[in-house]
Amino acid sequence: MGPNVAIIGGGIAGLAAAHELTKDGAANVTLLEASDRLGGLGAFFRHGDQWVDRFYHCVMPTDSDLLGLIQEVGLADQVYWKPTRMSFIVKGSRYAFNTPADLLRFQPLSIAGRLRLGVVSLMLRRLLKGKDLDNLSTRSALSRLYGQEIWKTVWKPLFQAKFGPHAGNLPALYLWERLGRERNVSTRGYLKCGLKGLIDALEGSITRRGGRIRLGTPVAGIRESGDGRRLELSLDGGEAIQADWVISTAPLPLLAQMTRGSTLENSYSDPQLPCQGVINALFFLSRPLDGFYWAPVVKSGTGFDGVVEMSALVDPSQYGGQYLAYVMKYCDRNSRLFSQADQQILEDWTGQFLNLYRDLPLGREHILGARLFRAPFVEPIYPLGYLAQKPSLQAGGSRLILATTAQVYPSITAWNSSTRLARQAVQRLRALSSSPNRPTVACRTDQAASLQRQQRALTA
């Protein structure tokens, strides 16, 4: 048996890392998850005889890392694909937002604005090609190309729905990556077995090969042994375990708490990124909505910023014959909304949701059930020039490896990028553990130069 590895976090990154380490039997792996359930943002709950995702998810055809993982655990035949469409809800009016004809009917823009939006969108990747997008803000890039009318009516609300007041200051490189992954009219995928099926398959793969998974096991602290050859993890309840290596997938604010006061505290770069949380309300309906998978909601008197009609992608049979819609609000975990009681948010949002679709008609009698979930760490807010600030995989010269959402950039935060990052972390661990001199991480200037070359390659 190879090195003893502890993995902190049972989300997709932690599960993918544990799967990668155990599949060749070369490591003794223990995965530690603070909650009572695996999956992280892919967690689920029971609804009748079905299991339903707490937060909306899909698979894109470009998600090669995630699709590879799905194939490795024997679920390739569970993936199905379906074309999906987008709408845009502005001031309570719903507009299809997919085809040139839809664009010509998009009344929130002037005729000239509609034409400019169509023409520039067709050329957008070409217009951005070769620019230093890591140091160019989305507001600067898009308002220059599209003009202020389109920026304020279309792009700014879209980014504000996800990033709040930080919307215009994101690096345009984030937009470039999203353009490469999604389109308004897009084929999306899902699993017949649901995300629970994938999580169960990963859990089975890990445990069959000798890995251990411990739920309800928060890590309170991490410190180095005196000779630096091992790490000791203090668990809630007073238990301590030792490991040759630790892979942490925990958000950096949580990792900072674990390493505080130890020699590891300053061993890794923590850019202290603001991070958006999310509040998700799920409505089980007796009828479908309008068939649009994704609809941003702008200036419509709602506390939420978007609607995902999941039943436009997933067959209602996976929800017990009911139709499922998510409504969501990305917000800071310290915001007033995030601290409100579930029932109050559900009551407010139910009326607002029904009002958006009053022409269907959609009444309270069509809502068969509602649930609300929230997550505090979902989407990091990246500053300009973040490629040079991104934390390295290895924490200094220590035995702590990082695989966090702060490191997926310039890829967008998704299960695919987390799966890729987990494999990169495992590759780094293997390289370090097989080296007699255990090399330390490259210096910051070398890393910055490498990442800048990566950015140029992305837009070349």
C-alpha positions as CSV (number, residue, x, y, z in Angstrom):
1,M,0.0,0.0,0.0
2,G,1.2,3.5,-0.9
3,P,1.0,6.7,1.1
4,N,-1.7,7.4,3.6
5,V,-3.9,10.2,2.1
6,A,-6.7,12.1,3.9
7,I,-9.1,14.0,1.7
8,I,-11.1,16.8,3.2
9,G,-14.6,17.3,1.6
10,G,-17.0,14.9,0.1
11,G,-18.2,17.0,-2.9
12,I,-17.4,16.1,-6.5
13,A,-13.7,17.2,-6.1
14,G,-13.1,15.1,-3.0
15,L,-14.9,12.1,-4.5
16,A,-13.1,12.4,-7.8
17,A,-9.7,12.7,-6.0
18,A,-10.5,9.6,-3.8
19,H,-11.7,7.6,-6.9
20,E,-8.5,8.5,-8.8
21,L,-6.2,7.6,-5.8
22,T,-8.0,4.3,-5.1
23,K,-8.6,3.0,-8.6
24,D,-5.0,1.7,-8.9
25,G,-4.7,0.7,-5.3
26,A,-1.5,2.8,-4.8
27,A,-2.8,4.8,-1.8
28,N,-4.5,4.3,1.6
29,V,-7.3,6.8,1.3
30,T,-9.7,8.3,3.9
31,L,-12.3,10.9,2.8
32,L,-13.7,13.1,5.6
33,E,-17.0,14.9,5.0
34,A,-18.4,17.3,7.6
35,S,-22.1,16.7,6.8
36,D,-24.1,13.6,6.9
37,R,-24.3,13.2,3.1
38,L,-21.8,13.2,0.2
39,G,-22.2,15.4,-2.8
40,G,-21.6,19.0,-1.6
41,L,-23.6,21.2,-4.0
42,G,-24.7,17.9,-5.7
43,A,-26.5,16.7,-2.5
44,F,-30.0,15.4,-2.8
45,F,-33.1,14.7,-0.8
46,R,-35.9,12.2,-0.9
47,H,-39.2,13.3,-2.6
48,G,-41.7,10.5,-2.5
49,D,-40.0,7.5,-4.1
50,Q,-37.4,9.6,-5.9
51,W,-34.2,11.4,-5.1
52,V,-34.0,15.1,-6.2
53,D,-31.0,17.4,-6.4
54,R,-31.0,20.2,-3.9
55,F,-29.4,22.5,-6.5
56,Y,-29.9,22.4,-10.3
57,H,-27.2,20.7,-12.4
58,C,-26.7,19.5,-15.9
59,V,-23.9,18.1,-18.1
60,M,-22.6,19.9,-21.2
61,P,-21.2,18.0,-24.2
62,T,-17.9,19.8,-23.6
63,D,-17.6,18.4,-20.1
64,S,-15.0,15.9,-21.1
65,D,-13.5,15.4,-17.6
66,L,-16.9,14.8,-15.9
67,L,-18.0,12.5,-18.8
68,G,-14.8,10.6,-18.5
69,L,-15.4,10.1,-14.7
70,I,-19.0,9.0,-15.4
71,Q,-17.7,6.4,-17.9
72,E,-15.1,5.1,-15.4
73,V,-17.8,4.3,-12.8
74,G,-19.9,2.5,-15.4
75,L,-22.7,5.1,-15.9
76,A,-22.0,6.1,-19.5
77,D,-25.3,4.5,-20.6
78,Q,-27.1,6.6,-18.1
79,V,-26.3,9.9,-19.8
80,Y,-29.0,11.4,-22.1
81,W,-29.0,14.6,-24.1
82,K,-31.8,17.1,-25.0
83,P,-31.8,20.4,-26.8
84,T,-32.8,23.3,-24.4
85,R,-33.9,26.9,-24.9
86,M,-33.5,30.1,-23.0
87,S,-35.9,33.0,-22.3
88,F,-35.5,36.4,-20.7
89,I,-38.0,37.9,-18.3
90,V,-37.9,41.7,-18.2
91,K,-40.4,43.8,-16.2
92,G,-42.7,40.7,-15.9
93,S,-42.8,40.0,-19.6
94,R,-41.3,36.8,-21.0
95,Y,-39.3,36.8,-24.2
96,A,-37.8,33.8,-26.0
97,F,-34.1,34.5,-26.5
98,N,-32.7,31.9,-28.9
99,T,-33.1,32.6,-32.6
100,P,-32.6,35.7,-34.8
101,A,-36.4,36.0,-34.9
102,D,-36.6,36.0,-31.1
103,L,-34.0,38.7,-31.0
104,L,-35.9,40.9,-33.4
105,R,-38.9,40.6,-31.1
106,F,-37.0,41.5,-27.9
107,Q,-38.7,44.7,-27.0
108,P,-36.5,45.8,-24.1
109,L,-33.9,46.8,-26.7
110,S,-34.3,49.3,-29.5
111,I,-34.4,48.0,-33.1
112,A,-30.8,49.2,-33.5
113,G,-29.8,47.5,-30.2
114,R,-31.4,44.2,-31.3
115,L,-29.5,44.3,-34.6
116,R,-26.2,45.2,-32.9
117,L,-26.7,42.4,-30.3
118,G,-27.1,39.8,-33.0
119,V,-24.2,40.9,-35.1
120,V,-21.7,41.4,-32.3
121,S,-22.7,38.1,-30.6
122,L,-21.9,36.2,-33.8
123,M,-18.4,37.8,-33.9
124,L,-17.8,38.0,-30.1
125,R,-15.2,35.3,-29.8
126,R,-13.3,36.6,-32.8
127,L,-13.5,40.2,-31.4
128,L,-12.1,39.0,-28.1
129,K,-9.4,36.7,-29.5
130,G,-5.8,37.6,-28.6
131,K,-6.7,40.2,-25.9
132,D,-5.4,40.0,-22.4
133,L,-8.8,39.0,-21.0
134,D,-7.5,38.3,-17.5
135,N,-6.8,42.0,-17.1
136,L,-9.9,43.2,-19.0
137,S,-13.2,43.6,-17.1
138,T,-16.4,42.3,-18.5
139,R,-18.0,45.8,-18.3
140,S,-15.1,47.3,-20.3
141,A,-15.1,44.6,-22.9
142,L,-18.8,44.2,-23.4
143,S,-19.9,47.9,-23.1
144,R,-17.2,48.8,-25.7
145,L,-18.3,46.1,-28.1
146,Y,-22.1,46.2,-27.6
147,G,-22.7,49.7,-26.4
148,Q,-24.2,50.9,-23.1
149,E,-27.8,50.0,-24.0
150,I,-27.1,46.3,-24.5
151,W,-24.7,46.2,-21.5
152,K,-27.3,47.7,-19.2
153,T,-30.3,45.8,-20.6
154,V,-28.8,42.3,-21.2
155,W,-25.2,41.7,-20.0
156,K,-25.2,43.6,-16.7
157,P,-28.4,41.9,-15.4
158,L,-27.0,38.5,-16.4
159,F,-23.8,39.0,-14.5
160,Q,-25.5,40.7,-11.6
161,A,-27.8,37.6,-11.2
162,K,-24.7,35.5,-10.5
163,F,-22.2,38.0,-9.0
164,G,-24.2,40.8,-7.5
165,P,-22.3,44.1,-7.2
166,H,-19.1,42.6,-8.6
167,A,-20.8,41.9,-12.0
168,G,-18.9,44.4,-14.1
169,N,-15.4,43.9,-12.6
170,L,-15.0,40.2,-13.4
171,P,-12.2,39.3,-15.8
172,A,-13.5,39.0,-19.3
173,L,-11.6,35.6,-19.4
174,Y,-14.5,34.2,-17.3
175,L,-16.9,35.2,-20.2
176,W,-14.6,33.6,-22.8
177,E,-14.7,30.3,-20.9
178,R,-18.5,30.4,-20.5
179,L,-18.9,31.2,-24.2
180,G,-16.9,28.1,-25.0
181,R,-19.2,25.9,-22.8
182,E,-22.7,27.2,-23.3
183,R,-25.0,28.8,-25.9
184,N,-28.6,30.2,-25.7
185,V,-29.8,27.2,-27.7
186,S,-27.8,24.3,-26.3
187,T,-27.8,20.6,-25.9
188,R,-27.6,19.7,-22.3
189,G,-27.4,16.3,-20.6
190,Y,-28.5,14.6,-17.4
191,L,-28.3,11.2,-15.8
192,K,-31.2,8.7,-15.8
193,C,-30.0,7.7,-12.3
194,G,-29.7,11.3,-11.2
195,L,-26.7,12.8,-9.4
196,K,-27.4,10.4,-6.5
197,G,-26.6,7.6,-8.9
198,L,-23.2,9.1,-9.8
199,I,-22.4,9.9,-6.1
200,D,-23.4,6.3,-5.1
201,A,-21.2,4.9,-7.9
202,L,-18.2,6.9,-6.8
203,E,-18.8,5.9,-3.2
204,G,-18.9,2.3,-4.2
205,S,-15.8,2.6,-6.4
206,I,-13.8,4.1,-3.5
207,T,-14.9,1.7,-0.8
208,R,-14.6,-1.4,-3.0
209,R,-10.9,-0.6,-3.5
210,G,-10.3,-0.1,0.2
211,G,-10.9,3.6,0.6
212,R,-12.7,4.8,3.7
213,I,-15.5,7.4,3.8
214,R,-16.4,9.1,7.1
215,L,-19.5,11.2,7.2
216,G,-20.3,13.7,10.0
217,T,-16.6,14.2,10.5
218,P,-15.6,17.9,10.5
219,V,-11.9,18.7,10.5
220,A,-11.1,21.3,13.2
221,G,-7.4,21.7,12.6
222,I,-4.4,20.6,10.5
223,R,-0.8,20.8,11.6
224,E,2.6,19.4,10.6
225,S,4.5,16.9,12.6
226,G,7.8,18.1,14.1
227,D,9.9,16.7,11.2
228,G,7.4,17.8,8.5
229,R,6.9,14.2,7.3
230,R,3.3,13.8,8.3
231,L,0.2,15.9,8.9
232,E,-2.1,15.6,11.9
233,L,-5.8,16.3,11.5
234,S,-7.8,17.2,14.6
235,L,-11.4,16.1,14.3
236,D,-14.4,17.5,16.2
237,G,-14.8,15.4,19.4
238,G,-11.1,15.3,20.1
239,E,-10.0,12.5,17.8
240,A,-6.8,13.0,15.8
241,I,-5.6,11.1,12.7
242,Q,-2.3,11.2,10.8
243,A,-1.7,11.2,7.1
244,D,1.3,11.3,4.8
245,W,-0.6,13.7,2.5
246,V,-3.8,15.8,2.7
247,I,-5.9,17.0,-0.2
248,S,-8.2,19.8,0.9
249,T,-11.2,20.6,-1.3
250,A,-12.7,22.8,1.4
251,P,-13.3,26.5,0.5
252,L,-10.3,28.6,1.5
253,P,-12.1,30.5,4.3
254,L,-12.8,27.1,6.0
255,L,-9.2,25.9,5.3
256,A,-7.9,29.1,6.9
257,Q,-9.8,28.2,10.1
258,M,-8.3,24.6,10.0
259,T,-4.7,25.9,9.6
260,R,-4.8,28.9,11.9
261,G,-1.9,29.0,14.4
262,S,0.0,26.2,12.7
263,T,3.1,26.2,10.4
264,L,0.7,25.7,7.5
265,E,-1.1,29.0,8.1
266,N,1.0,31.0,5.7
267,S,2.2,28.1,3.5
268,Y,-0.4,28.7,0.7
269,S,-1.6,31.8,-1.0
270,D,-5.1,32.9,0.1
271,P,-6.4,35.7,-2.1
272,Q,-9.3,36.1,0.2
273,L,-11.8,36.1,-2.6
274,P,-15.4,37.2,-1.9
275,C,-17.7,34.3,-2.5
276,Q,-21.3,34.2,-3.5
277,G,-23.6,31.8,-1.8
278,V,-27.0,30.7,-3.3
279,I,-30.5,30.2,-2.1
280,N,-32.5,27.7,-4.2
281,A,-36.3,27.2,-3.9
282,L,-37.7,24.1,-5.6
283,F,-41.3,24.0,-6.8
284,F,-43.0,20.7,-7.7
285,L,-45.8,21.4,-10.1
286,S,-48.7,19.6,-11.6
287,R,-48.1,21.2,-15.0
288,P,-45.1,22.4,-17.0
289,L,-44.1,26.1,-17.3
290,D,-43.3,27.4,-20.8
291,G,-40.6,24.9,-21.8
292,F,-37.6,27.2,-21.4
293,Y,-34.8,25.6,-19.4
294,W,-33.2,28.8,-18.2
295,A,-34.7,32.3,-17.7
296,P,-32.9,35.2,-16.1
297,V,-35.4,37.5,-14.3
298,V,-34.8,41.3,-14.5
299,K,-36.7,44.2,-12.9
300,S,-39.7,42.0,-12.3
301,G,-40.3,42.6,-8.6
302,T,-38.9,39.3,-7.5
303,G,-36.4,38.4,-4.8
304,F,-34.9,35.8,-7.1
305,D,-32.9,36.4,-10.3
306,G,-33.6,33.3,-12.4
307,V,-35.8,30.3,-13.1
308,V,-34.6,26.9,-14.2
309,E,-37.4,24.7,-15.5
310,M,-35.7,21.4,-14.8
311,S,-38.5,19.4,-16.4
312,A,-37.6,21.0,-19.7
313,L,-34.5,18.8,-19.5
314,V,-35.3,16.0,-17.1
315,D,-38.3,13.8,-17.7
316,P,-41.0,14.3,-15.1
317,S,-40.9,10.6,-14.4
318,Q,-37.7,11.2,-12.4
319,Y,-39.8,13.5,-10.1
320,G,-42.7,11.1,-9.6
321,G,-44.6,12.4,-12.6
322,Q,-44.4,16.0,-11.3
323,Y,-42.7,19.0,-13.0
324,L,-39.8,20.7,-11.2
325,A,-38.7,24.3,-11.4
326,Y,-35.9,26.0,-9.4
327,V,-35.7,29.7,-8.6
328,M,-32.5,31.1,-7.2
329,K,-30.7,34.1,-5.8
330,Y,-27.0,34.3,-5.5
331,C,-26.0,36.4,-2.6
332,D,-23.3,36.8,0.1
333,R,-23.6,34.4,3.0
334,N,-23.6,37.5,5.4
335,S,-26.5,39.2,3.6
336,R,-29.9,39.8,5.2
337,L,-31.7,37.5,2.8
338,F,-29.3,34.6,3.6
339,S,-30.3,34.8,7.2
340,Q,-34.0,34.9,6.7
341,A,-36.1,31.9,7.7
342,D,-36.9,29.3,5.0
343,Q,-40.6,29.7,5.3
344,Q,-40.6,33.5,4.9
345,I,-38.5,33.2,1.7
346,L,-40.7,30.5,0.3
347,E,-43.9,32.5,1.0
348,D,-42.5,35.6,-0.7
349,W,-41.1,33.8,-3.6
350,T,-44.1,31.6,-4.2
351,G,-46.3,34.6,-4.9
352,Q,-43.7,36.2,-7.1
353,F,-43.1,33.0,-9.1
354,L,-46.8,32.5,-9.7
355,N,-47.1,36.1,-10.9
356,L,-44.4,35.6,-13.5
357,Y,-46.5,32.8,-15.1
358,R,-50.0,34.1,-14.5
359,D,-50.8,33.8,-18.2
360,L,-50.4,30.0,-18.3
361,P,-52.4,30.1,-15.9
362,L,-50.4,28.9,-12.9
363,G,-52.1,29.0,-9.5
364,R,-51.3,27.8,-6.0
365,E,-53.3,24.7,-6.7
366,H,-50.6,23.7,-9.2
367,I,-47.8,23.8,-6.6
368,L,-47.7,20.3,-5.1
369,G,-44.7,21.0,-2.9
370,A,-41.9,23.4,-2.2
371,R,-38.4,23.1,-0.6
372,L,-35.7,25.6,0.0
373,F,-31.9,25.0,0.3
374,R,-29.0,27.3,0.7
375,A,-25.2,27.0,0.3
376,P,-22.7,29.6,1.6
377,F,-19.7,29.0,-0.8
378,V,-20.6,28.6,-4.4
379,E,-19.0,31.1,-6.8
380,P,-15.7,32.9,-6.1
381,I,-15.5,36.5,-7.3
382,Y,-12.3,36.7,-9.2
383,P,-10.4,40.0,-9.5
384,L,-8.6,41.3,-12.6
385,G,-5.3,39.7,-13.1
386,Y,-6.3,36.6,-11.1
387,L,-4.1,34.2,-13.1
388,A,-1.1,35.5,-11.3
389,Q,-2.8,35.3,-7.9
390,K,-4.3,31.9,-8.1
391,P,-3.1,29.6,-5.3
392,S,-0.7,26.8,-6.3
393,L,-1.7,23.2,-5.9
394,Q,0.9,22.5,-3.2
395,A,0.9,24.6,0.0
396,G,4.5,25.8,0.0
397,G,6.8,22.8,0.5
398,S,4.3,21.0,2.7
399,R,2.3,17.8,2.3
400,L,-0.9,19.8,1.9
401,I,-2.4,19.8,-1.6
402,L,-5.2,22.2,-2.5
403,A,-8.1,21.6,-4.9
404,T,-10.6,24.4,-4.2
405,T,-13.0,26.6,-6.2
406,A,-10.4,29.4,-5.9
407,Q,-8.2,27.3,-8.3
408,V,-10.6,26.3,-11.1
409,Y,-10.2,29.7,-12.8
410,P,-10.1,30.4,-15.7
411,S,-12.6,27.6,-16.1
412,I,-16.1,28.3,-14.8
413,T,-17.1,26.7,-11.5
414,A,-18.8,23.4,-12.4
415,W,-18.5,19.7,-11.7
416,N,-16.4,19.3,-14.8
417,S,-13.8,21.8,-13.7
418,S,-13.8,20.4,-10.2
419,T,-13.2,16.9,-11.6
420,R,-10.3,18.2,-13.7
421,L,-8.8,20.0,-10.7
422,A,-9.1,16.9,-8.5
423,R,-7.1,14.9,-11.0
424,Q,-4.5,17.6,-11.3
425,A,-4.1,17.5,-7.5
426,V,-3.7,13.8,-7.5
427,Q,-1.1,14.0,-10.2
428,R,0.8,16.6,-8.2
429,L,0.6,14.4,-5.1
430,R,1.9,11.3,-7.0
431,A,4.8,13.3,-8.5
432,L,5.8,14.7,-5.1
433,S,5.4,11.4,-3.2
434,S,7.5,9.5,-5.8
435,S,10.3,12.0,-5.7
436,P,13.1,11.3,-3.1
437,N,13.7,15.0,-2.6
438,R,10.0,15.9,-2.6
439,P,10.3,19.1,-4.7
440,T,8.5,22.3,-3.6
441,V,6.1,24.3,-5.6
442,A,7.5,26.6,-8.4
443,C,8.1,30.1,-7.3
444,R,5.3,32.6,-7.7
445,T,6.9,34.4,-10.7
446,D,7.4,31.2,-12.6
447,Q,3.8,30.2,-11.9
448,A,2.5,33.6,-13.0
449,A,4.4,33.3,-16.3
450,S,3.1,29.8,-16.9
451,L,-0.5,30.9,-16.2
452,Q,-0.1,34.0,-18.5
453,R,1.0,31.6,-21.2
454,Q,-2.1,29.5,-20.5
455,Q,-4.3,32.6,-20.9
456,R,-2.7,33.5,-24.2
457,A,-3.2,30.0,-25.5
458,L,-6.8,30.0,-24.5
459,T,-7.5,33.1,-26.6
460,A,-5.1,32.4,-29.5
